[in-house]
Amino acid sequence: MSNEMSERIRLLREHFGYSQKYAAEQLNISPQAYSHYENNRRIPDVDMLYKLSIFYGVSMEFLVTGQKEELTPIQALLKRDVQSLTDQEISQLRIFVEFIKFHRPRSSNS
């Protein structure tokens, strides 16, 4: 992992005023595991990057590259709302989104 990514994770936590222990609890990992992400001793896997991005309200791309994404107001609202969901609720939400996409009207040229 790059020093820059571990630094971004640390800066985000500090920005929100969270302790490492609190962040670890919210992410369902040990404080030691969380510390390893901030101290460049462990690379977050894709699932953990996703959880970190939801927890801190940033994109996975931002965590990895530092590039900020531009969100529409509705995207920002949805992203914030998802932060409070459990893993099971997120899975259910993803199924529901796929259901909506499957049942949307088809255009005549598709």
C-alpha positions, 0 to 999 in steps of 0.5 A: 500500500502506498504511504499516501493511501494510509495517510488519507485513511488517517487524515479522514479519521482525524477529520471526523474526530474518530479514534482508531478504536471507534473506527475499528468498531464501526468497520467490525475489525480489531483496533490493531488491524485498523492501525495497520492500515493507517501505518502502511503495514497492511493493504485493505482488500476490496471489501475493506476499501468499500467499507472505508469508503462508505464509512468516510463518505468518499469514493474507493478511487479517492482512497487509492489515488487521492482523486475526488469524485463529483457527486450529484446531490442525490448521489451524495444523499444516497451515499450518506444514507447507506453509511448507516446500513448493516452489511445484510441491509446493503446486500438487500439494497443491492438486490432491490436495485437490480430488481428495479433496473430489471423491471424498468421500461425498455426503450424501443431501440434496445 
